[in-house]
Amino acid sequence: MRRASLGLGTAQWGMEYGISNEQGRTPAAAISRILAEALKRGVQVLDTAALYGEAESVLGAHALQMFRIITKTPSFAASMITEDQESELNQVFNRSLKRLSSPNVYGLLVHHASDLLVPGGNRLWSVMSRLKEQGCVQKIGASVYDGDTADAILTRYRPDILQVPLSVLDQRMLLNGQLERSKERGVEIHTRSAFLQGLLLLPPAQVPRYFGPILPLLTRWHAAAKEQGLTAVQAALTFVRDVPYVDTVLVGVESLVQFESCVADFGTDASFDAAGLACNDSMFVNPVNWSR
């Protein structure tokens, strides 16, 4: 059976990130140890972004030739994309290359895919396409937060990569067919939020009050993992790993011990049946909407 590979997200390496992260930014020494071990374990994809604080610069202090680096555009949040935004994209991308100490990267994604869907959004795509033609980037695409946006992107453009949310709770793009349609178009699928920023790893008694309406679902999730003989981490990872349309599962780790544990859990022969655990309410499965 085809299985996805493991990749590393780097948001918490450049800033404080994650609902269950109590340690703050990952120390530079820990990042060095993680990257060295990642090479040994065959991890290829490192996902970063210009908006991830100092993450690009932290990565750039290491030899990255053996990794596939993916970075992202700024967030424009404009009602219309103009020549100014085209220029900004070029400037920020060039700055990213300098921070990464690299002449090129594997992937460049629009950080917020909605920027591609406003009037003039094709300007951004044209800039990225030129960067691809120039050899500055191998693949281009977008980071999306829901299936409707993914469908809209596929209608207007031909992305090489889509980064999408997927977890035992957030199965929206799987159940609605967007992952399958994307793969049929030859798109490389990278997933994030396997742990929902750590929410899926919190004991029910520690879940923030905001998630009270889905606390029964979260309780069922933990019970299901236990019934199937898996830890929460194992269940969360193997579910996403075994979705046939997924190429890379991105996870964030804060220490070498955490990374090694994650690799072991990702490689377990067991699988997890997440039937009945899907939540379609974006107020709870899309972290952008969370009120803390």
VEXFI-856826 format. One line per field, with one value per residue (C-alpha): z, y, x; residue number from 1; residue in one letter. Coordinates in nm, 4 decimals, padded with zeros to 6 digits. Layout:
<nodes>
c3	(Z,...)
c2	(Y,...)
c1	(X,...)
n	(NUM,...)
res	(A,...)
</nodes>
This chain:
<nodes>
c3	(00.0000,-00.0965,00.2025,00.2361,00.3592,00.6648,00.6309,00.8851,00.9362,01.0802,01.2147,01.5786,01.4844,01.4054,01.6395,01.9141,01.7470,01.8433,02.0970,02.3082,02.2696,02.6130,02.5200,02.2809,01.9915,01.9418,02.0433,01.7636,01.9114,01.9100,01.5465,01.4469,01.6119,01.4509,01.1023,01.1364,01.2392,00.9724,00.7063,00.8494,00.8554,00.4943,00.5676,00.2611,00.2829,00.5072,00.4985,00.5950,00.5129,00.5077,00.7718,01.0147,01.2086,01.1927,01.0590,00.7184,00.8729,01.1244,00.8412,00.6360,00.9028,00.8049,00.4947,00.3152,-00.0135,00.0703,00.1650,-00.0443,00.0880,00.0451,00.1318,00.0784,-00.0428,00.1820,00.2735,00.0627,00.1915,-00.0798,-00.2695,-00.5899,-00.6850,-00.8566,-00.9878,-00.6342,-00.5057,-00.7980,-00.6993,-00.3316,-00.4146,-00.6042,-00.3283,-00.0500,-00.2451,-00.3090,00.0594,00.1413,-00.0780,00.1003,00.4413,00.3358,00.1893,-00.1188,-00.4902,-00.5344,-00.3538,-00.4292,-00.3836,-00.3579,-00.2354,-00.2105,00.1665,00.1538,-00.1590,-00.1543,-00.2884,-00.6160,-00.6405,-00.6147,-00.9276,-01.0517,-00.8666,-01.1908,-01.1599,-00.8637,-01.0551,-01.3478,-01.1214,-00.9703,-01.3140,-01.4262,-01.1177,-01.2085,-01.5673,-01.4381,-01.2229,-00.8956,-00.7876,-00.9081,-00.8178,-00.7444,-00.5758,-00.2842,00.0783,00.1118,00.4133,00.2655,-00.0282,-00.2015,-00.2309,-00.3617,-00.6299,-00.7272,-00.7556,-00.9696,-01.1969,-01.2632,-01.2362,-01.2691,-00.9325,-00.8834,-00.5058,-00.2746,00.0995,00.2739,00.6231,00.7091,01.0392,01.2029,01.2843,00.9676,00.6895,00.4818,00.1717,00.1835,00.2197,-00.0336,-00.2977,-00.3312,-00.2478,-00.5084,-00.7729,-00.6980,-00.7292,-01.0585,-01.1848,-01.0930,-00.7921,-00.5157,-00.1888,00.1365,00.4537,00.7698,01.1044,01.1664,01.5362,01.4893,01.6449,01.9345,02.0150,01.9349,02.1833,02.4795,02.7397,02.7368,03.0806,02.9381,02.6262,02.6190,02.6895,02.3305,02.2167,02.4609,02.1831,02.0370,02.3657,02.3296,01.9868,02.1245,02.4051,02.1495,01.9525,02.2499,02.3291,01.9693,01.9692,02.2947,02.1700,01.8596,02.0671,01.9540,02.1243,02.0156,01.8188,01.6435,01.5550,01.4285,01.2142,01.0679,00.9649,00.7495,00.6324,00.4921,00.2917,-00.0635,-00.2129,00.0320,-00.0631,00.2429,00.5994,00.7596,01.1352,01.3707,01.6392,01.9138,02.0216,01.8969,02.1328,01.9960,01.6391,01.6983,01.8675,01.5773,01.3227,01.5145,01.5475,01.1807,01.0812,01.2878,01.0965,01.2566,01.0996,01.2486,01.1585,01.1976,01.0938,01.2799,01.4011,01.1236,01.2176,00.9385,01.1467,01.0350,01.3608,01.5285,01.2595,01.1028,01.3530,01.1763,01.3305,01.6831,01.9613,02.2519)
c2	(00.0000,00.3442,00.5647,00.9324,01.0544,01.2659,01.6328,01.9015,02.2263,02.5051,02.7622,02.7072,02.7316,03.0982,03.2076,03.0880,02.8649,02.6052,02.5863,02.3290,02.4774,02.5811,02.6035,02.9002,02.9079,02.5999,02.6668,02.6775,02.3869,02.1665,02.2590,02.1574,01.8178,01.7674,01.8526,01.6221,01.3344,01.4200,01.3679,01.0254,00.9338,01.0327,01.3311,01.5530,01.8307,02.1331,02.3736,02.7334,03.0820,03.4472,03.5006,03.2437,03.4948,03.3973,03.0453,03.1046,03.2564,02.9722,02.7205,02.9179,02.8635,02.4944,02.2984,02.2453,02.0910,01.7510,01.8914,02.0060,02.3546,02.5061,02.8688,03.1021,03.4444,03.7324,03.7597,04.0412,04.0463,04.2980,04.3438,04.3680,04.2618,04.5357,04.5844,04.6835,04.3377,04.1778,04.3713,04.2820,03.9117,03.9288,04.1250,03.8954,03.5822,03.7140,03.7962,03.4418,03.2981,03.5150,03.4106,03.0470,03.0898,02.9091,02.9989,02.8224,02.6269,02.3263,02.4992,02.8417,02.8591,03.1496,03.1704,03.2610,03.1145,03.3742,03.6218,03.4290,03.4631,03.8409,04.0597,04.0631,03.7429,03.6045,03.8647,03.6696,03.3450,03.5014,03.6128,03.2655,03.1040,03.3255,03.2294,02.8658,02.9230,03.0917,02.7896,02.9764,02.7363,02.3879,02.3786,02.6422,02.6236,02.7454,02.6841,02.6422,02.6260,02.4661,02.2617,02.5380,02.7399,02.4354,02.3838,02.7508,02.7336,02.4185,02.5871,02.8910,02.7622,02.4524,02.4191,02.1725,02.1600,02.2230,02.2351,02.1434,02.0789,01.7156,01.5406,01.2896,01.5795,01.7828,01.5406,01.7994,01.7853,01.4066,01.3448,01.6144,01.4733,01.7686,01.5610,01.3023,01.5676,01.7391,01.4162,01.3380,01.6673,01.5541,01.7846,01.7030,01.7048,01.8180,01.8120,02.0158,02.0226,01.6470,01.7337,02.0484,02.2591,02.0133,02.0191,01.6477,01.5667,01.7506,01.5396,01.6329,01.7940,02.0399,02.1402,02.5189,02.6330,02.7532,02.3911,02.3005,02.2335,01.9601,01.8229,01.5060,01.4503,01.5052,01.2603,01.0024,01.0582,00.9701,00.6706,00.5460,00.5692,00.3743,00.1122,00.0596,00.0203,00.3441,00.6562,00.9852,01.0710,00.7332,00.7520,01.1101,01.0444,00.7071,00.8291,01.1075,00.8933,00.6291,00.8621,00.7536,01.1048,01.2439,01.2772,01.4479,01.4836,01.7967,01.7972,02.0431,01.9233,02.1122,01.8694,01.5760,01.3401,01.4605,01.4156,01.0626,00.9692,01.1177,00.9186,00.5981,00.6682,00.7626,00.4347,00.2046,-00.0782,-00.0085,00.2058,00.4102,00.4017,00.7586,00.6844,00.9009,01.1524,01.4132,01.7672,01.9934,02.3115,02.5385,02.7315,02.4352,02.2707,02.5867,02.7474,03.0836,03.1003,03.0048,03.2470,03.2058)
c1	(00.0000,00.1306,00.2016,00.2774,00.6145,00.6833,00.7814,00.8653,00.6784,00.8918,00.6452,00.7441,01.1109,01.0658,00.7873,00.5555,00.2988,00.0382,-00.2417,-00.0559,00.2931,00.4168,00.7860,00.7787,01.0243,01.2379,01.6017,01.8611,02.0586,01.7496,01.6778,02.0305,01.9861,01.6443,01.7725,02.0722,01.8495,01.5924,01.8598,01.9396,01.5703,01.5098,01.2866,01.2981,01.0386,01.0874,00.7950,00.8593,00.7307,00.8297,00.5608,00.7067,00.9137,01.2819,01.2231,01.3833,01.6958,01.7188,01.7037,01.9539,02.2176,02.2234,02.3188,01.9878,02.0992,01.9523,01.6116,01.3182,01.2492,00.9055,00.8415,00.5479,00.4498,00.3472,-00.0197,-00.1613,-00.5211,-00.6052,-00.9291,-00.7257,-00.3737,-00.1752,00.1786,00.2800,00.1904,00.3747,00.6852,00.6367,00.6154,00.9452,01.1133,00.9964,01.0891,01.4397,01.4686,01.3569,01.6328,01.8895,01.7595,01.7669,02.1179,01.9936,01.9877,01.6538,01.3815,01.1669,00.8344,00.6708,00.3124,00.0703,00.0360,-00.3322,-00.4892,-00.7656,-00.5057,-00.5210,-00.8981,-00.9409,-00.9257,-00.5680,-00.4807,-00.3421,-00.0641,00.0753,00.0532,00.2374,00.5224,00.5481,00.5397,00.8286,01.0281,00.9651,01.0772,01.3939,01.4772,01.4379,01.1632,01.0722,00.7031,00.4383,00.1022,-00.1036,-00.1880,-00.5643,-00.7931,-01.1036,-01.2251,-01.4174,-01.0994,-00.9130,-01.1782,-01.1594,-00.7805,-00.7987,-01.0518,-00.8337,-00.4792,-00.2615,-00.0888,00.1944,00.1399,-00.1523,-00.1024,-00.4264,-00.5619,-00.6398,-00.6937,-00.9236,-01.1584,-01.1066,-01.1945,-01.3807,-01.1610,-01.1442,-01.5170,-01.6114,-01.3794,-01.1413,-00.8340,-00.9243,-00.9950,-00.6652,-00.4704,-00.6457,-00.5028,-00.1525,-00.1238,00.1250,-00.0692,00.0918,-00.1158,-00.0866,-00.2686,-00.2622,-00.2804,-00.4945,-00.2166,-00.2032,-00.5758,-00.6066,-00.3310,-00.4821,-00.6635,-01.0343,-00.9993,-00.7441,-00.9359,-00.9970,-01.3521,-01.3955,-01.4153,-01.6907,-01.9457,-01.7247,-01.5907,-01.8050,-01.6465,-01.2965,-01.3729,-01.4905,-01.1717,-00.9521,-01.1697,-01.1476,-00.7677,-00.7515,-00.9978,-00.7841,-00.4687,-00.3045,-00.1793,-00.3343,-00.0204,-00.0141,-00.3827,-00.3617,-00.0553,-00.1481,-00.4932,-00.3464,-00.0540,-00.2866,-00.5118,-00.4219,-00.4105,-00.1540,00.2136,00.3632,00.2362,00.3797,00.4280,00.5896,00.8315,01.0106,01.2840,01.4893,01.3065,00.9739,01.0966,01.2244,00.8984,00.7029,00.9056,00.8415,00.4693,00.4434,00.6053,00.3869,00.2233,-00.1127,-00.3833,-00.6646,-01.0319,-01.1629,-01.5217,-01.7709,-01.5111,-01.5367,-01.6401,-01.7634,-01.7842,-01.5006,-01.5256,-01.3597,-01.1449,-00.9983,-00.7546,-00.7964,-01.1432,-01.0475,-01.1255,-00.8880)
n	(1,2,3,4,5,6,7,8,9,10,11,12,13,14,15,16,17,18,19,20,21,22,23,24,25,26,27,28,29,30,31,32,33,34,35,36,37,38,39,40,41,42,43,44,45,46,47,48,49,50,51,52,53,54,55,56,57,58,59,60,61,62,63,64,65,66,67,68,69,70,71,72,73,74,75,76,77,78,79,80,81,82,83,84,85,86,87,88,89,90,91,92,93,94,95,96,97,98,99,100,101,102,103,104,105,106,107,108,109,110,111,112,113,114,115,116,117,118,119,120,121,122,123,124,125,126,127,128,129,130,131,132,133,134,135,136,137,138,139,140,141,142,143,144,145,146,147,148,149,150,151,152,153,154,155,156,157,158,159,160,161,162,163,164,165,166,167,168,169,170,171,172,173,174,175,176,177,178,179,180,181,182,183,184,185,186,187,188,189,190,191,192,193,194,195,196,197,198,199,200,201,202,203,204,205,206,207,208,209,210,211,212,213,214,215,216,217,218,219,220,221,222,223,224,225,226,227,228,229,230,231,232,233,234,235,236,237,238,239,240,241,242,243,244,245,246,247,248,249,250,251,252,253,254,255,256,257,258,259,260,261,262,263,264,265,266,267,268,269,270,271,272,273,274,275,276,277,278,279,280,281,282,283,284,285,286,287,288,289,290,291,292)
res	(M,R,R,A,S,L,G,L,G,T,A,Q,W,G,M,E,Y,G,I,S,N,E,Q,G,R,T,P,A,A,A,I,S,R,I,L,A,E,A,L,K,R,G,V,Q,V,L,D,T,A,A,L,Y,G,E,A,E,S,V,L,G,A,H,A,L,Q,M,F,R,I,I,T,K,T,P,S,F,A,A,S,M,I,T,E,D,Q,E,S,E,L,N,Q,V,F,N,R,S,L,K,R,L,S,S,P,N,V,Y,G,L,L,V,H,H,A,S,D,L,L,V,P,G,G,N,R,L,W,S,V,M,S,R,L,K,E,Q,G,C,V,Q,K,I,G,A,S,V,Y,D,G,D,T,A,D,A,I,L,T,R,Y,R,P,D,I,L,Q,V,P,L,S,V,L,D,Q,R,M,L,L,N,G,Q,L,E,R,S,K,E,R,G,V,E,I,H,T,R,S,A,F,L,Q,G,L,L,L,L,P,P,A,Q,V,P,R,Y,F,G,P,I,L,P,L,L,T,R,W,H,A,A,A,K,E,Q,G,L,T,A,V,Q,A,A,L,T,F,V,R,D,V,P,Y,V,D,T,V,L,V,G,V,E,S,L,V,Q,F,E,S,C,V,A,D,F,G,T,D,A,S,F,D,A,A,G,L,A,C,N,D,S,M,F,V,N,P,V,N,W,S,R)
</nodes>
